Amino acid sequence: MNLAAIVNALELENLTPEIDLDTMPDIRCGYASDLLSDVLAHAPRGGVLITVQVHLNVIAVSVHAELAAVIFALGRRPDDATRARAAQEGVCLLASQAPAFEIVGKLYELGLRGVDA
């Protein structure tokens, strides 16, 4: 699914407007975790991460795991340095007021799964 369509469907705030959502690869899978070692070990390449962690290490892990985007739950927002680093690395950052459980449920309804099938 196109990342722009996900942003619209979930009414997400794009925290990295420098990144053109329409040029991002389609998202077919996602992963929800706040434990970054778990993300490194299990997050699917090209997927989206749902987390409440907003520090710079989230960006480093996302780059290493080759994630396309990160959705911050519960209205969490990274600082400007973290946001700028994500834009530089090409990782789209999105924000939602919803809890992670609701975000994951909505993504599942849109057809995203935990692994790339």
N, CA, C and O atoms as CSV, one atom per row, in Angstrom:
chain,resi,resn,atom,element,x,y,z
A,1,MET,N,N,0.845,-1.174,0.000
A,1,MET,CA,C,0.000,0.000,0.000
A,1,MET,C,C,0.889,1.235,0.000
A,1,MET,O,O,1.916,1.274,0.677
A,2,ASN,N,N,0.493,2.219,-0.748
A,2,ASN,CA,C,1.220,3.480,-0.834
A,2,ASN,C,C,1.242,4.167,0.524
A,2,ASN,O,O,0.226,4.216,1.217
A,3,LEU,N,N,2.398,4.697,0.904
A,3,LEU,CA,C,2.540,5.344,2.207
A,3,LEU,C,C,1.612,6.551,2.341
A,3,LEU,O,O,1.075,6.800,3.420
A,4,ALA,N,N,1.421,7.294,1.264
A,4,ALA,CA,C,0.505,8.438,1.308
A,4,ALA,C,C,-0.919,7.978,1.631
A,4,ALA,O,O,-1.642,8.667,2.351
A,5,ALA,N,N,-1.320,6.835,1.111
A,5,ALA,CA,C,-2.654,6.298,1.395
A,5,ALA,C,C,-2.779,5.901,2.866
A,5,ALA,O,O,-3.830,6.090,3.477
A,6,ILE,N,N,-1.708,5.352,3.427
A,6,ILE,CA,C,-1.712,4.995,4.853
A,6,ILE,C,C,-1.846,6.260,5.700
A,6,ILE,O,O,-2.627,6.296,6.651
A,7,VAL,N,N,-1.087,7.290,5.355
A,7,VAL,CA,C,-1.146,8.560,6.087
A,7,VAL,C,C,-2.566,9.110,6.058
A,7,VAL,O,O,-3.080,9.561,7.082
A,8,ASN,N,N,-3.192,9.076,4.906
A,8,ASN,CA,C,-4.560,9.586,4.783
A,8,ASN,C,C,-5.557,8.730,5.545
A,8,ASN,O,O,-6.413,9.259,6.254
A,9,ALA,N,N,-5.457,7.410,5.409
A,9,ALA,CA,C,-6.407,6.503,6.059
A,9,ALA,C,C,-6.345,6.589,7.572
A,9,ALA,O,O,-7.374,6.504,8.242
A,10,LEU,N,N,-5.144,6.758,8.119
A,10,LEU,CA,C,-4.978,6.804,9.572
A,10,LEU,C,C,-4.914,8.224,10.123
A,10,LEU,O,O,-4.763,8.429,11.327
A,11,GLU,N,N,-5.030,9.203,9.222
A,11,GLU,CA,C,-4.954,10.616,9.598
A,11,GLU,C,C,-3.682,10.896,10.400
A,11,GLU,O,O,-3.721,11.483,11.481
A,12,LEU,N,N,-2.556,10.458,9.838
A,12,LEU,CA,C,-1.261,10.635,10.483
A,12,LEU,C,C,-0.666,11.989,10.127
A,12,LEU,O,O,-0.941,12.549,9.065
A,13,GLU,N,N,0.142,12.495,11.023
A,13,GLU,CA,C,0.882,13.731,10.764
A,13,GLU,C,C,2.250,13.357,10.207
A,13,GLU,O,O,2.962,12.546,10.800
A,14,ASN,N,N,2.617,13.938,9.079
A,14,ASN,CA,C,3.912,13.689,8.481
A,14,ASN,C,C,4.938,14.618,9.127
A,14,ASN,O,O,4.869,15.836,8.958
A,15,LEU,N,N,5.874,14.051,9.855
A,15,LEU,CA,C,6.903,14.834,10.543
A,15,LEU,C,C,8.134,15.067,9.677
A,15,LEU,O,O,9.035,15.813,10.061
A,16,THR,N,N,8.174,14.438,8.524
A,16,THR,CA,C,9.292,14.602,7.597
A,16,THR,C,C,8.746,15.008,6.221
A,16,THR,O,O,8.798,14.223,5.274
A,17,PRO,N,N,8.227,16.230,6.116
A,17,PRO,CA,C,7.639,16.656,4.839
A,17,PRO,C,C,8.663,16.756,3.712
A,17,PRO,O,O,8.282,16.873,2.548
A,18,GLU,N,N,9.963,16.711,4.039
A,18,GLU,CA,C,10.998,16.724,3.010
A,18,GLU,C,C,10.963,15.457,2.147
A,18,GLU,O,O,11.453,15.441,1.018
A,19,ILE,N,N,10.375,14.407,2.703
A,19,ILE,CA,C,10.301,13.125,1.999
A,19,ILE,C,C,8.981,13.058,1.248
A,19,ILE,O,O,7.914,13.211,1.842
A,20,ASP,N,N,9.055,12.830,-0.054
A,20,ASP,CA,C,7.860,12.715,-0.890
A,20,ASP,C,C,7.238,11.338,-0.692
A,20,ASP,O,O,7.799,10.329,-1.118
A,21,LEU,N,N,6.085,11.301,-0.049
A,21,LEU,CA,C,5.435,10.030,0.271
A,21,LEU,C,C,5.095,9.221,-0.972
A,21,LEU,O,O,5.100,7.991,-0.935
A,22,ASP,N,N,4.803,9.900,-2.063
A,22,ASP,CA,C,4.420,9.194,-3.286
A,22,ASP,C,C,5.588,8.475,-3.945
A,22,ASP,O,O,5.371,7.610,-4.793
A,23,THR,N,N,6.812,8.808,-3.578
A,23,THR,CA,C,7.976,8.137,-4.163
A,23,THR,C,C,8.486,7.006,-3.275
A,23,THR,O,O,9.409,6.286,-3.654
A,24,MET,N,N,7.891,6.852,-2.103
A,24,MET,CA,C,8.303,5.777,-1.197
A,24,MET,C,C,7.782,4.443,-1.738
A,24,MET,O,O,6.731,4.400,-2.379
A,25,PRO,N,N,8.514,3.358,-1.482
A,25,PRO,CA,C,8.021,2.041,-1.924
A,25,PRO,C,C,6.738,1.674,-1.185
A,25,PRO,O,O,6.484,2.159,-0.082
A,26,ASP,N,N,5.940,0.820,-1.799
A,26,ASP,CA,C,4.720,0.364,-1.147
A,26,ASP,C,C,5.048,-0.361,0.149
A,26,ASP,O,O,6.057,-1.058,0.256
A,27,ILE,N,N,4.179,-0.181,1.121
A,27,ILE,CA,C,4.318,-0.814,2.431
A,27,ILE,C,C,3.385,-2.017,2.456
A,27,ILE,O,O,2.186,-1.880,2.215
A,28,ARG,N,N,3.930,-3.196,2.746
A,28,ARG,CA,C,3.104,-4.402,2.806
A,28,ARG,C,C,3.090,-5.041,4.186
A,28,ARG,O,O,2.292,-5.937,4.458
A,29,CYS,N,N,3.987,-4.569,5.062
A,29,CYS,CA,C,4.086,-5.201,6.362
A,29,CYS,C,C,4.532,-4.191,7.409
A,29,CYS,O,O,5.019,-3.108,7.085
A,30,GLY,N,N,4.358,-4.564,8.651
A,30,GLY,CA,C,4.725,-3.675,9.732
A,30,GLY,C,C,5.188,-4.442,10.954
A,30,GLY,O,O,5.140,-5.671,11.007
A,31,TYR,N,N,5.639,-3.671,11.939
A,31,TYR,CA,C,6.134,-4.256,13.175
A,31,TYR,C,C,5.898,-3.277,14.304
A,31,TYR,O,O,6.130,-2.079,14.139
A,32,ALA,N,N,5.448,-3.752,15.430
A,32,ALA,CA,C,5.209,-2.906,16.598
A,32,ALA,C,C,6.080,-3.382,17.752
A,32,ALA,O,O,5.973,-4.525,18.197
A,33,SER,N,N,6.944,-2.490,18.231
A,33,SER,CA,C,7.797,-2.818,19.366
A,33,SER,C,C,8.449,-1.545,19.886
A,33,SER,O,O,8.679,-0.596,19.137
A,34,ASP,N,N,8.738,-1.543,21.165
A,34,ASP,CA,C,9.499,-0.466,21.781
A,34,ASP,C,C,10.895,-0.937,22.180
A,34,ASP,O,O,11.698,-0.155,22.689
A,35,LEU,N,N,11.172,-2.188,21.953
A,35,LEU,CA,C,12.471,-2.772,22.265
A,35,LEU,C,C,13.289,-2.808,20.971
A,35,LEU,O,O,13.025,-3.619,20.084
A,36,LEU,N,N,14.276,-1.927,20.875
A,36,LEU,CA,C,14.975,-1.748,19.611
A,36,LEU,C,C,15.780,-2.972,19.183
A,36,LEU,O,O,15.944,-3.199,17.984
A,37,SER,N,N,16.283,-3.759,20.117
A,37,SER,CA,C,16.974,-4.990,19.733
A,37,SER,C,C,15.998,-5.964,19.078
A,37,SER,O,O,16.372,-6.714,18.177
A,38,ASP,N,N,14.766,-5.948,19.526
A,38,ASP,CA,C,13.719,-6.773,18.928
A,38,ASP,C,C,13.415,-6.305,17.507
A,38,ASP,O,O,13.227,-7.122,16.606
A,39,VAL,N,N,13.368,-5.000,17.314
A,39,VAL,CA,C,13.143,-4.435,15.979
A,39,VAL,C,C,14.263,-4.866,15.041
A,39,VAL,O,O,14.001,-5.285,13.914
A,40,LEU,N,N,15.510,-4.767,15.499
A,40,LEU,CA,C,16.647,-5.185,14.677
A,40,LEU,C,C,16.550,-6.650,14.258
A,40,LEU,O,O,16.889,-7.008,13.130
A,41,ALA,N,N,16.092,-7.475,15.162
A,41,ALA,CA,C,16.050,-8.913,14.903
A,41,ALA,C,C,14.851,-9.347,14.073
A,41,ALA,O,O,14.927,-10.351,13.365
A,42,HIS,N,N,13.735,-8.603,14.147
A,42,HIS,CA,C,12.503,-9.144,13.572
A,42,HIS,C,C,11.718,-8.241,12.628
A,42,HIS,O,O,10.840,-8.729,11.917
A,43,ALA,N,N,11.998,-6.964,12.596
A,43,ALA,CA,C,11.198,-6.067,11.749
A,43,ALA,C,C,11.434,-6.380,10.273
A,43,ALA,O,O,12.576,-6.584,9.861
A,44,PRO,N,N,10.378,-6.421,9.483
A,44,PRO,CA,C,10.513,-6.749,8.067
A,44,PRO,C,C,11.053,-5.582,7.245
A,44,PRO,O,O,10.607,-4.445,7.395
A,45,ARG,N,N,12.007,-5.873,6.384
A,45,ARG,CA,C,12.603,-4.860,5.503
A,45,ARG,C,C,11.505,-4.170,4.683
A,45,ARG,O,O,10.607,-4.821,4.149
A,46,GLY,N,N,11.599,-2.842,4.597
A,46,GLY,CA,C,10.631,-2.075,3.825
A,46,GLY,C,C,9.324,-1.832,4.544
A,46,GLY,O,O,8.396,-1.261,3.970
A,47,GLY,N,N,9.236,-2.255,5.789
A,47,GLY,CA,C,8.002,-2.124,6.544
A,47,GLY,C,C,7.924,-0.826,7.327
A,47,GLY,O,O,8.752,0.072,7.180
A,48,VAL,N,N,6.915,-0.763,8.152
A,48,VAL,CA,C,6.688,0.393,9.010
A,48,VAL,C,C,6.766,-0.070,10.466
A,48,VAL,O,O,6.251,-1.131,10.818
A,49,LEU,N,N,7.411,0.731,11.296
A,49,LEU,CA,C,7.538,0.449,12.725
A,49,LEU,C,C,6.563,1.324,13.486
A,49,LEU,O,O,6.454,2.520,13.216
A,50,ILE,N,N,5.850,0.730,14.443
A,50,ILE,CA,C,4.969,1.481,15.342
A,50,ILE,C,C,5.607,1.418,16.718
A,50,ILE,O,O,5.885,0.333,17.229
A,51,THR,N,N,5.842,2.592,17.329
A,51,THR,CA,C,6.556,2.651,18.605
A,51,THR,C,C,6.202,3.933,19.357
A,51,THR,O,O,5.619,4.857,18.790
A,52,VAL,N,N,6.561,3.976,20.637
A,52,VAL,CA,C,6.474,5.220,21.409
A,52,VAL,C,C,7.861,5.803,21.656
A,52,VAL,O,O,7.986,6.897,22.206
A,53,GLN,N,N,8.901,5.078,21.250
A,53,GLN,CA,C,10.270,5.564,21.406
A,53,GLN,C,C,10.518,6.685,20.393
A,53,GLN,O,O,10.199,6.527,19.215
A,54,VAL,N,N,11.078,7.807,20.832
A,54,VAL,CA,C,11.248,8.950,19.933
A,54,VAL,C,C,12.695,9.463,19.862
A,54,VAL,O,O,12.924,10.570,19.376
A,55,HIS,N,N,13.654,8.694,20.328
A,55,HIS,CA,C,15.038,9.165,20.361
A,55,HIS,C,C,15.800,8.779,19.096
A,55,HIS,O,O,15.300,8.036,18.251
A,56,LEU,N,N,16.995,9.292,18.989
A,56,LEU,CA,C,17.820,9.125,17.793
A,56,LEU,C,C,18.112,7.660,17.469
A,56,LEU,O,O,18.268,7.312,16.298
A,57,ASN,N,N,18.188,6.809,18.471
A,57,ASN,CA,C,18.469,5.389,18.218
A,57,ASN,C,C,17.382,4.728,17.377
A,57,ASN,O,O,17.658,3.764,16.664
A,58,VAL,N,N,16.165,5.226,17.450
A,58,VAL,CA,C,15.081,4.684,16.622
A,58,VAL,C,C,15.428,4.865,15.144
A,58,VAL,O,O,15.153,3.987,14.326
A,59,ILE,N,N,16.023,5.989,14.808
A,59,ILE,CA,C,16.388,6.250,13.420
A,59,ILE,C,C,17.530,5.319,13.004
A,59,ILE,O,O,17.488,4.735,11.921
A,60,ALA,N,N,18.537,5.179,13.846
A,60,ALA,CA,C,19.660,4.292,13.534
A,60,ALA,C,C,19.176,2.861,13.313
A,60,ALA,O,O,19.599,2.201,12.364
A,61,VAL,N,N,18.305,2.390,14.172
A,61,VAL,CA,C,17.761,1.031,14.045
A,61,VAL,C,C,16.909,0.922,12.784
A,61,VAL,O,O,16.977,-0.086,12.080
A,62,SER,N,N,16.121,1.929,12.496
A,62,SER,CA,C,15.273,1.906,11.298
A,62,SER,C,C,16.108,1.835,10.024
A,62,SER,O,O,15.757,1.122,9.083
A,63,VAL,N,N,17.200,2.568,10.001
A,63,VAL,CA,C,18.098,2.536,8.840
A,63,VAL,C,C,18.732,1.154,8.723
A,63,VAL,O,O,18.759,0.568,7.640
A,64,HIS,N,N,19.236,0.641,9.825
A,64,HIS,CA,C,19.891,-0.674,9.806
A,64,HIS,C,C,18.907,-1.785,9.404
A,64,HIS,O,O,19.274,-2.707,8.676
A,65,ALA,N,N,17.667,-1.694,9.877
A,65,ALA,CA,C,16.646,-2.696,9.571
A,65,ALA,C,C,15.984,-2.448,8.215
A,65,ALA,O,O,15.140,-3.230,7.779
A,66,GLU,N,N,16.368,-1.362,7.556
A,66,GLU,CA,C,15.831,-0.984,6.245
A,66,GLU,C,C,14.319,-0.771,6.269
A,66,GLU,O,O,13.600,-1.210,5.371
A,67,LEU,N,N,13.854,-0.087,7.316
A,67,LEU,CA,C,12.439,0.261,7.414
A,67,LEU,C,C,12.149,1.502,6.581
A,67,LEU,O,O,13.016,2.358,6.406
A,68,ALA,N,N,10.939,1.594,6.076
A,68,ALA,CA,C,10.548,2.749,5.265
A,68,ALA,C,C,10.028,3.890,6.113
A,68,ALA,O,O,10.214,5.058,5.770
A,69,ALA,N,N,9.374,3.560,7.223
A,69,ALA,CA,C,8.718,4.598,8.011
A,69,ALA,C,C,8.574,4.174,9.465
A,69,ALA,O,O,8.622,2.992,9.805
A,70,VAL,N,N,8.397,5.181,10.305
A,70,VAL,CA,C,8.129,4.965,11.724
A,70,VAL,C,C,6.887,5.762,12.075
A,70,VAL,O,O,6.772,6.937,11.727
A,71,ILE,N,N,5.954,5.114,12.770
A,71,ILE,CA,C,4.770,5.799,13.284
A,71,ILE,C,C,4.917,5.881,14.798
A,71,ILE,O,O,5.026,4.861,15.479
A,72,PHE,N,N,4.919,7.105,15.315
A,72,PHE,CA,C,4.980,7.318,16.759
A,72,PHE,C,C,3.566,7.371,17.307
A,72,PHE,O,O,2.736,8.149,16.836
A,73,ALA,N,N,3.297,6.544,18.299
A,73,ALA,CA,C,1.969,6.451,18.909
A,73,ALA,C,C,1.833,7.429,20.075
A,73,ALA,O,O,2.813,8.000,20.551
A,74,LEU,N,N,0.597,7.602,20.514
A,74,LEU,CA,C,0.256,8.381,21.707
A,74,LEU,C,C,0.705,9.840,21.653
A,74,LEU,O,O,0.982,10.453,22.684
A,75,GLY,N,N,0.772,10.388,20.435
A,75,GLY,CA,C,1.145,11.792,20.284
A,75,GLY,C,C,2.607,12.084,20.539
A,75,GLY,O,O,2.995,13.246,20.656
A,76,ARG,N,N,3.421,11.051,20.626
A,76,ARG,CA,C,4.860,11.248,20.848
A,76,ARG,C,C,5.492,11.872,19.610
A,76,ARG,O,O,5.102,11.572,18.481
A,77,ARG,N,N,6.472,12.743,19.836
A,77,ARG,CA,C,7.162,13.427,18.743
A,77,ARG,C,C,8.652,13.494,19.056
A,77,ARG,O,O,9.041,13.809,20.181
A,78,PRO,N,N,9.478,13.199,18.065
A,78,PRO,CA,C,10.922,13.295,18.284
A,78,PRO,C,C,11.376,14.751,18.302
A,78,PRO,O,O,10.658,15.640,17.844
A,79,ASP,N,N,12.569,14.986,18.832
A,79,ASP,CA,C,13.122,16.343,18.798
A,79,ASP,C,C,13.582,16.674,17.376
A,79,ASP,O,O,13.594,15.811,16.499
A,80,ASP,N,N,13.956,17.922,17.168
A,80,ASP,CA,C,14.328,18.387,15.831
A,80,ASP,C,C,15.544,17.654,15.272
A,80,ASP,O,O,15.587,17.374,14.075
A,81,ALA,N,N,16.520,17.342,16.099
A,81,ALA,CA,C,17.717,16.643,15.627
A,81,ALA,C,C,17.369,15.239,15.131
A,81,ALA,O,O,17.893,14.788,14.112
A,82,THR,N,N,16.501,14.564,15.842
A,82,THR,CA,C,16.080,13.220,15.436
A,82,THR,C,C,15.277,13.286,14.140
A,82,THR,O,O,15.472,12.469,13.241
A,83,ARG,N,N,14.393,14.242,14.052
A,83,ARG,CA,C,13.590,14.418,12.846
A,83,ARG,C,C,14.476,14.727,11.639
A,83,ARG,O,O,14.278,14.173,10.558
A,84,ALA,N,N,15.448,15.607,11.830
A,84,ALA,CA,C,16.352,15.973,10.740
A,84,ALA,C,C,17.183,14.770,10.293
A,84,ALA,O,O,17.397,14.578,9.096
A,85,ARG,N,N,17.649,13.968,11.234
A,85,ARG,CA,C,18.439,12.787,10.887
A,85,ARG,C,C,17.599,11.793,10.091
A,85,ARG,O,O,18.090,11.184,9.140
A,86,ALA,N,N,16.338,11.629,10.475
A,86,ALA,CA,C,15.450,10.721,9.738
A,86,ALA,C,C,15.275,11.200,8.299
A,86,ALA,O,O,15.343,10.401,7.365
A,87,ALA,N,N,15.051,12.489,8.120
A,87,ALA,CA,C,14.896,13.040,6.774
A,87,ALA,C,C,16.163,12.813,5.960
A,87,ALA,O,O,16.094,12.452,4.786
A,88,GLN,N,N,17.310,13.022,6.578
A,88,GLN,CA,C,18.590,12.816,5.907
A,88,GLN,C,C,18.761,11.362,5.480
A,88,GLN,O,O,19.306,11.085,4.412
A,89,GLU,N,N,18.299,10.441,6.308
A,89,GLU,CA,C,18.443,9.004,6.035
A,89,GLU,C,C,17.316,8.451,5.168
A,89,GLU,O,O,17.377,7.298,4.739
A,90,GLY,N,N,16.290,9.255,4.907
A,90,GLY,CA,C,15.178,8.796,4.074
A,90,GLY,C,C,14.152,7.951,4.802
A,90,GLY,O,O,13.419,7.183,4.178
A,91,VAL,N,N,14.095,8.088,6.126
A,91,VAL,CA,C,13.105,7.367,6.926
A,91,VAL,C,C,11.960,8.328,7.224
A,91,VAL,O,O,12.154,9.351,7.881
A,92,CYS,N,N,10.789,8.001,6.745
A,92,CYS,CA,C,9.630,8.860,6.959
A,92,CYS,C,C,9.131,8.706,8.397
A,92,CYS,O,O,8.943,7.591,8.881
A,93,LEU,N,N,8.921,9.835,9.070
A,93,LEU,CA,C,8.400,9.820,10.436
A,93,LEU,C,C,6.973,10.338,10.430
A,93,LEU,O,O,6.666,11.371,9.836
A,94,LEU,N,N,6.108,9.592,11.108
A,94,LEU,CA,C,4.696,9.917,11.174
A,94,LEU,C,C,4.244,9.894,12.625
A,94,LEU,O,O,4.820,9.181,13.446
A,95,ALA,N,N,3.214,10.671,12.944
A,95,ALA,CA,C,2.726,10.723,14.327
A,95,ALA,C,C,1.230,10.501,14.372
A,95,ALA,O,O,0.498,10.883,13.459
A,96,SER,N,N,0.790,9.876,15.451
A,96,SER,CA,C,-0.622,9.628,15.696
A,96,SER,C,C,-0.919,9.851,17.174
A,96,SER,O,O,-0.074,9.601,18.033
A,97,GLN,N,N,-2.104,10.312,17.452
A,97,GLN,CA,C,-2.549,10.436,18.839
A,97,GLN,C,C,-3.011,9.091,19.398
A,97,GLN,O,O,-3.110,8.920,20.613
A,98,ALA,N,N,-3.290,8.146,18.514
A,98,ALA,CA,C,-3.832,6.841,18.913
A,98,ALA,C,C,-2.769,5.984,19.596
A,98,ALA,O,O,-1.573,6.168,19.370
A,99,PRO,N,N,-3.215,5.049,20.433
A,99,PRO,CA,C,-2.268,4.094,21.010
A,99,PRO,C,C,-1.799,3.102,19.940
A,99,PRO,O,O,-2.466,2.909,18.923
A,100,ALA,N,N,-0.657,2.484,20.183
A,100,ALA,CA,C,-0.069,1.560,19.219
A,100,ALA,C,C,-1.035,0.438,18.835
A,100,ALA,O,O,-1.093,0.049,17.668
A,101,PHE,N,N,-1.782,-0.079,19.788
A,101,PHE,CA,C,-2.715,-1.180,19.523
A,101,PHE,C,C,-3.729,-0.791,18.457
A,101,PHE,O,O,-4.017,-1.578,17.556
A,102,GLU,N,N,-4.272,0.418,18.554
A,102,GLU,CA,C,-5.251,0.882,17.568
A,102,GLU,C,C,-4.608,1.104,16.206
A,102,GLU,O,O,-5.208,0.780,15.181
A,103,ILE,N,N,-3.407,1.648,16.180
A,103,ILE,CA,C,-2.702,1.872,14.919
A,103,ILE,C,C,-2.479,0.543,14.204
A,103,ILE,O,O,-2.737,0.426,13.005
A,104,VAL,N,N,-2.003,-0.452,14.937
A,104,VAL,CA,C,-1.751,-1.765,14.352
A,104,VAL,C,C,-3.057,-2.365,13.821
A,104,VAL,O,O,-3.074,-2.936,12.730
A,105,GLY,N,N,-4.128,-2.243,14.569
A,105,GLY,CA,C,-5.420,-2.772,14.115
A,105,GLY,C,C,-5.874,-2.127,12.813
A,105,GLY,O,O,-6.367,-2.811,11.916
A,106,LYS,N,N,-5.711,-0.823,12.710
A,106,LYS,CA,C,-6.107,-0.122,11.487
A,106,LYS,C,C,-5.220,-0.523,10.310
A,106,LYS,O,O,-5.712,-0.693,9.194
A,107,LEU,N,N,-3.922,-0.675,10.549
A,107,LEU,CA,C,-3.027,-1.118,9.484
A,107,LEU,C,C,-3.388,-2.524,9.018
A,107,LEU,O,O,-3.315,-2.825,7.826
A,108,TYR,N,N,-3.777,-3.385,9.958
A,108,TYR,CA,C,-4.191,-4.742,9.609
A,108,TYR,C,C,-5.440,-4.700,8.735
A,108,TYR,O,O,-5.546,-5.433,7.752
A,109,GLU,N,N,-6.381,-3.836,9.100
A,109,GLU,CA,C,-7.605,-3.687,8.286
A,109,GLU,C,C,-7.278,-3.215,6.871
A,109,GLU,O,O,-7.994,-3.547,5.926
A,110,LEU,N,N,-6.214,-2.452,6.722
A,110,LEU,CA,C,-5.805,-1.967,5.404
A,110,LEU,C,C,-5.039,-3.019,4.604
A,110,LEU,O,O,-4.711,-2.792,3.439
A,111,GLY,N,N,-4.753,-4.159,5.216
A,111,GLY,CA,C,-4.093,-5.244,4.510
A,111,GLY,C,C,-2.644,-5.476,4.863
A,111,GLY,O,O,-2.027,-6.399,4.331
A,112,LEU,N,N,-2.078,-4.666,5.747
A,112,LEU,CA,C,-0.697,-4.882,6.154
A,112,LEU,C,C,-0.636,-6.055,7.116
A,112,LEU,O,O,-1.557,-6.275,7.903
A,113,ARG,N,N,0.453,-6.805,7.048
A,113,ARG,CA,C,0.649,-7.946,7.908
A,113,ARG,C,C,1.997,-7.832,8.606
A,113,ARG,O,O,2.788,-6.937,8.310
A,114,GLY,N,N,2.250,-8.751,9.537
A,114,GLY,CA,C,3.475,-8.718,10.304
A,114,GLY,C,C,4.693,-9.167,9.544
A,114,GLY,O,O,5.814,-8.804,9.900
A,115,VAL,N,N,4.497,-9.949,8.506
A,115,VAL,CA,C,5.593,-10.379,7.658
A,115,VAL,C,C,5.202,-10.169,6.219
A,115,VAL,O,O,4.019,-10.144,5.880
A,116,ASP,N,N,6.191,-10.019,5.382
A,116,ASP,CA,C,5.936,-9.817,3.958
A,116,ASP,C,C,5.555,-11.158,3.340
A,116,ASP,O,O,6.406,-12.028,3.155
A,117,ALA,N,N,4.292,-11.318,3.027
A,117,ALA,CA,C,3.816,-12.605,2.494
A,117,ALA,C,C,3.996,-12.707,0.993
A,117,ALA,O,O,3.645,-13.725,0.397
